[in-house]
Amino acid sequence: MRPAPSGPALRAAAPAKLNLYLHVTGKRADGYHELDSLAVFASSHDTVAVAPAGDLTLSVDGPFASALHAAMEGDNIMLRAARALAGATGVAPRASIRLTKNLPVAAGIGGGSADAAATLGLLARLWNTALDDGAMQALALSLGADVPVCRFGRAAFMGGIGEKLDAAPTLPSVALVLVNPNIPLATKDVFRARDQAFSQPGRFTAAPADAASLAALLRERKNDLEAPAIGLMPTVGVVLTALARQKGCLLARMSGSGATCFGLFADAGTADEATAAIMRAEPGWWVDASRLVTDTRALKI
């Protein structure tokens, strides 16, 4: 194994992934569910930094650092990503990785997957090594079903268990309000609680002209995990109601397996007002004014 090349410290945003709709279309023999979903990203993000080091380390700070430490079971997806990349490329796994954890944990917004995807990209640059895109996506999938789309970094229709990605039509500028009640919700529990019939895919080809048009398209679709999530955690329903009641909210929906929900708004000013109103009413919740990002390369940190 050759030594890990050294270089300057590198940083990247690891943005929240949102499922604008999520249909469960079937179940495979191995127990995994087949999905059809439109995934986008929010400007709300964690930050990942990597730097040369004599061994492989991870440090975590930020408002959700303690929650992440509590959720980790002996290892972290970012360390697994680093080791997997090193093993696949023949590089010694040596780097200092620092995560600023701004996003809630176990929240249905792909925070850990985004952190892992950012780690892969940064370490490939730091170590001056790379796999071809197919091999990198296969490595990403081995880490988790949401890691491939987070590495893809652009609005996409997700199929299979998350590994089949097709670029989505151009989406309009949309303001967002993200809300999490600061209660973790395990993905496996939500899928286990789901008892509805399977849904048909909900893909569309026309590019919506504005936020209202996008919301209208999404109202014809749904998140199949929303009902089982509310059954397990009724607070999710309370969050959705709080968002839907805000002036200018075009759509309120849960992302992924929850418990984070989002509201679509036509402009940032209205989203800011809604954010402030919800924070006043529920000071214990995580509430963040954000915006839809269709290409994460546009995020600057």
N, C-alpha and C positions, 0 to 999 in steps of 0.2 A: 504493500500500500504506500503510495507516494505521499509526502507531507502535504498538508493543506496549504495552498498558496496564501500569502498574506496580502493585505490591501487596506485601504482606508475604511472607516466605519460607514455603513450604508443604512438608510432608513426608508421605510415605506408605510403607507396607510394600509390597514386591513379593514375594509369597510363592512358594515352590516349588509347581509344578504336578505332581501325581502322576496317572498313568494306572493306575487300579485294575485295569482290564483293557484290552487293546488288540487288536482283531481287524482284520486287513487283509482287506477284503471285495472288492476289485477293483483294477483299474488303468485309468486314463483314457488316452485317445488321446494326451494331452500328456505322458504319463510319470508324472504324479502318482498316488499310490495313494489309493484310497478307504478310509476307516477307520470303525470303530465303536468307541467308547471311552467309559469312564466316567472323567471327569476331576474331581479334587477338589484341594484345596490343603492345604498343611501350614503349621503355625505358623512354621516355619523360613523366613526371608525376608531378602532384600536390603532396603536402605532408599534411597529416592530423595527428594531435596530440590531444590526449584527456588526461585529468587529473581530479582527484577528485575536487569537488567544492560544494558550498552550494546551487547552483541553476544551471540552464542550460543556458550557454552562448556560443556565437560563435564570434570569432575574425578572421579577414582576413588580411593577408599581401601578399606581392609578387607583381610581375610586372603587374598582371591583377586584383589586388584587387579592383581598382576603377571601372573597367568595370563590375565586378561582383556586386558591390553595385548598380550600375546604372541599372543592369538587374533584380535585385531582386524586386519582387512585394509584399512587406510586410512580406515575410517569405523566408526561404531557405530550399532546399531539405535536407540538413544535419540536420537541426533542426527538420524537419518533420520525418526523419529517427530515430532520437534519441527519439522523443516522441512516435513514433509507437512501437519501441522496448520496451521502458519502459512500455507502456500500455499493450503490449502482454505478458510481463513477470512479471508484478506486482511490478516493481522497480520504486522508485521515480526518475523522470528525472533530475538528478543532475550531471553535468559534465561541465568542461571547454573544449570547442572544439576550436582548432586553425587550420586554413587552410592557407597554403602558396600556393597562386594561381599562378602557373607557366604556365598554359595552357590557351589559348584564350577562350572566352566565346561565347556561341551560335555558335559553330564552327564545329559541326558534328563529334566530337571525344569523345563524352560521358563524358566530364569533370565533369559535375554535378553529373551524374550517378556514376562515379567512386568515387567521393568524398562521396556520400551517402553510397556506398557499403563499403568503407573503414571505415566510421563512424560506420556502423552496426557491423563490425567485431571487431573494437577496443572497442566499448562500451560493447559488449558481454563479452569481456575479462575483462575490467575494473570493470564491475558490477558483474562479476563471475556468469553469467547467460546465458542461451542459449535456443533456440527453436530447434526442429529437423529440418533437412535440408529442408524438404518440406514446413514447416511453414515459415522458413526464406526466402525461395525463393518466397513464396506467398506474404510475407510482402514486399520483395524487389520489386516485380512487382507492388504492390499498389503505390509505389513511382514513378515509371517510367518504360517504356518498356526496357530501356538499363540497368537498375540496376541489374536484374538477371544475365546477362552475365558478368557484372563487378564483381559481387560477386563470380561467378563461377571461374573467374580469369585465364582461360585457353583457348587456341584456340578452337573455337566451331562453329558448324553450328547452326544458329539461325532460328527458325521457328515460326509460329503463328505471334503474334505481337512482339515477342522477347523472350517469356517465354519458348519456347520449345528448349532445348539445347541438342546437341549431340556432343561428343568430335570429333574433326577433326583429320585427319591423321597427323602423325609427319611432321612438316614443317622444312625446312632447315634454316640455318643461313642466315639472310638477313639484309643488311644495309638499312636505310631509310633516306629520307629527308622529313620533314613535313613543309608545307608552308601554311600560312593563311594571306590573304591580310589585316587583322585587320579591317574587316567589318563583323558585325554579320549577320547571315542569319537564319530566323525563320523556324523551321522544318515544322510547319503547312502550311506556305506559299508555301514551295516547294512541299509538297504533293498536295496542292490545285491546283498548276500550272501544275501538271503532267497530260498528256492527251494521253499517249501511251497505247497500248494494254498490257495486263498482260503478264508476262514472266513465263517460266517454271523454276522449281528449277535447280540449277547449281551444285549440290553436286558431289564430286568425292571421290573415295576410295583409290586410289593409292597415296603413299607418294612421293611428288616430290623430286628428288635427290639433287637439288641445286637451287640457286636463279633464274637461267635462266629457269629451268623447271617449277618452280612456276609461273614465269611471263608468260610463254607460256600457262599454264592452265588458268590463269586469263584473258588473252587476248581473250579466248573463252567465257568469261563471261563479265559482265558489271556492272555498277551502274546505275540503272534505274532512279535515281534522278538527275543524272548529267546534262542531257539536260534541265529539268525545272529549275534547279539551275542556269545554265548559262543564261537562258532566263530572270530570275529575276536579276541576277548579272553577267554581262558579264566579270567582272574581274576574275571570276572562270576560264573561258576559257583562260585568259591571264596567270594565274598561271599554269594551265596544260601545256600550250605551253612552259613556262619558264622551267618547270621541264623536259619535254620531250626533250628539246634541250641540256640538260646537257650530257656531255660525260659519258658513262657508265650507263645511265638510262635505265633500262630494261622495265619499265612500269610506266606511270604517270596516276593517277586516283584520283577522289574525294572520300573522306570518308563520309559515312552517307548522311546527307542532306546538307553537305557543311557548310562553304566555305573552310574548310581545305582540301588540296590535299596532296598526298604523292607520292614520287618516290621510286621505288625499285632499289637497287644497290647490286652488288655482294660483295663488300667489303667496309669497313669503310673509307679507304683512298679516294676512288672515291667519296663517299658520302660527305666527308668533303670538298673536292674540289668543288663539286656542291653547297654545302651550302654557301661557301665563295663567289662563283660567283654570286649566286642569291642575297645574302645580299648586295654585291657591287652594283648590278644593281637596286635593289628595297629596299632601306634602311628603308622604312616605313612598310615593311612586317615583320611578325613573321616567322622566318626560323630556323629550329632546326635539326641538325644531330642526328639521333636516330638509334635504331635497333629494329628488330622484337622480341617480347617476347611472347612465347607460354605458359608460366606459370608465373603468376605475383609473385608467392612465391619466384622466383629467384631474384627479385629486392631487393636490400639492400639499406637502407638509413641511 
